[in-house]
Amino acid sequence: MASCSVLSIMPMERFYPPAPELQVAEWLNAPADITLTSLRGRVVLLHAFQMLCPACVSHGVPQAQRAWETFGQRDVVVLGLHTVFENHAAMHPGALRIFVQQNKLGFPVGIDSPRPAESIPATMHAYQLQGTPSTVLIDARGRIRLHHLGYIDDLRLGMLIGRLVAEIEV
């Protein structure tokens, strides 16, 4: 799966890879652990970020918050994934809790599970993410429909989410 690729939003099951389960050490803003299996039937917007990544802080995280505020939680679930692959000592869970609180993030944020002796955490590795910010859209059947590294325009993202929500209603 290449980064920065938008997979066509068409109902052709065989072309869309299943989304690997999230490997999260801890969830913030969530009353219990979250699994993709439990979210079947809804579109999932997964936003991978690092709190010390300038593009994440200026564009990605605010975009995820806007999507969470816009789409609610009925048909679309917004999840943050704090996936640290550099500056590990500075981006510990305590610092992330402060970041989430100070930025008034309402959506659940998972802390990507570390892999022993590896700098790339588990979910980032499983999704073949090339960096942050990264956006992954998972359809209601649990298939990856968008895998994008970097900034994505709000209107384009909203259109893609809308198309996936329309598939649910068909």
C-alpha positions in Angstrom: 0.0 0.0 0.0 1.6 3.3 -1.0 1.4 6.4 1.1 -0.2 9.5 -0.3 -2.6 7.4 -2.4 -6.3 7.9 -2.5 -8.0 4.6 -3.2 -11.0 5.0 -5.5 -14.3 5.2 -3.6 -16.1 2.4 -5.4 -17.9 -0.7 -4.2 -15.4 -3.2 -5.4 -14.6 -5.3 -2.3 -11.6 -7.3 -3.7 -9.6 -4.1 -4.2 -9.7 -2.8 -0.7 -7.4 -4.3 1.9 -8.9 -5.0 5.4 -7.7 -2.6 8.0 -5.4 -4.2 10.6 -6.7 -4.0 14.1 -5.3 -1.1 16.1 -2.6 -1.9 18.6 -3.0 0.7 21.3 -1.3 0.8 24.6 -3.8 3.2 26.2 -6.8 5.2 25.1 -7.5 8.9 26.1 -11.0 10.3 25.9 -12.5 6.9 25.7 -14.4 5.0 28.5 -13.1 1.6 27.3 -10.7 0.1 24.8 -11.8 0.7 21.1 -11.5 -1.9 18.4 -12.2 -1.6 14.7 -14.4 -4.7 14.9 -16.6 -2.9 17.4 -16.9 0.0 14.9 -18.1 -2.0 12.0 -21.1 -0.4 10.3 -19.5 3.1 10.7 -16.9 5.0 8.8 -13.6 5.5 10.7 -11.4 8.4 10.2 -8.0 7.5 11.7 -5.6 10.5 12.2 -2.0 9.5 13.0 0.0 12.3 14.6 2.8 13.3 16.9 2.3 16.1 19.2 5.7 17.7 18.3 5.1 17.5 14.6 4.4 21.0 13.3 2.1 19.9 10.4 0.2 17.7 12.8 -0.3 20.6 15.3 -1.2 23.2 12.7 -3.3 21.2 10.3 -3.9 17.5 11.1 -5.1 17.6 14.7 -7.4 20.6 14.1 -8.8 18.9 11.0 -9.5 15.8 13.0 -11.3 17.9 15.7 -13.3 19.7 13.0 -14.3 16.3 11.5 -15.3 15.0 15.0 -17.4 18.2 15.5 -19.0 18.0 12.1 -19.8 14.3 11.7 -20.7 13.4 15.3 -20.4 9.8 16.1 -23.5 8.1 14.5 -22.1 7.1 11.1 -18.5 8.4 11.4 -16.0 7.8 14.2 -12.9 10.0 14.5 -9.9 8.4 16.2 -6.5 9.9 16.9 -3.4 7.7 17.0 -0.4 9.2 18.7 2.3 7.3 16.9 5.8 8.3 18.1 8.7 7.3 15.9 11.2 10.0 17.1 11.8 12.1 20.2 10.3 9.3 22.3 11.4 10.8 25.7 9.6 14.1 25.1 6.3 12.5 23.8 5.4 10.3 26.7 1.8 9.6 27.8 1.8 12.3 30.5 2.8 14.9 28.0 0.1 13.6 25.5 -2.6 13.9 28.2 -1.7 17.6 28.7 -1.7 18.1 24.9 -5.1 16.5 24.5 -6.5 18.6 27.4 -4.9 21.9 26.3 -6.1 21.5 22.8 -9.6 20.4 24.0 -9.7 17.4 21.8 -13.0 15.6 22.0 -12.2 12.5 20.0 -10.6 9.4 21.4 -6.8 9.3 21.1 -4.9 6.0 21.2 -1.3 5.7 22.1 0.3 3.4 19.5 2.0 0.4 21.1 5.7 0.4 21.0 7.6 -2.5 19.5 10.6 -3.7 21.4 13.9 -2.7 19.9 12.1 -0.8 17.1 11.5 2.9 16.7 8.3 2.5 14.6 5.3 1.6 16.8 3.0 -1.3 16.1 0.0 0.3 14.4 2.2 2.6 12.3 4.1 -0.5 11.2 1.0 -2.5 10.4 -0.6 0.3 8.3 2.8 1.1 6.6 2.5 4.7 7.6 5.4 6.7 6.2 5.2 9.6 8.7 2.8 12.1 10.3 0.3 13.5 9.8 -1.3 10.6 8.1 -5.0 10.1 7.4 -6.6 6.7 7.0 -10.3 6.2 6.1 -11.8 2.9 6.9 -15.2 2.0 5.4 -18.2 0.5 7.3 -17.0 -3.0 6.3 -13.5 -2.5 7.8 -11.6 -1.9 4.6 -9.0 0.8 4.0 -10.3 3.3 1.4 -7.9 6.2 1.9 -4.2 6.1 3.0 -2.7 9.6 2.9 0.5 11.2 4.2 0.5 14.9 4.8 -2.1 17.6 4.5 -5.4 16.8 2.9 -7.9 19.5 2.0 -11.0 19.7 4.3 -13.4 19.7 1.4 -11.8 16.7 -0.3 -11.7 14.8 3.0 -15.4 15.7 3.7 -16.4 14.6 0.2 -14.6 11.2 0.7 -16.3 10.7 4.1 -19.6 11.7 2.6 -19.3 9.1 -0.1 -18.4 6.4 2.4 -21.4 7.4 4.6 -23.7 7.2 1.5 -22.5 3.6 1.0 -23.9 2.8 4.5 -27.3 4.2 3.6 -27.6 2.2 0.4 
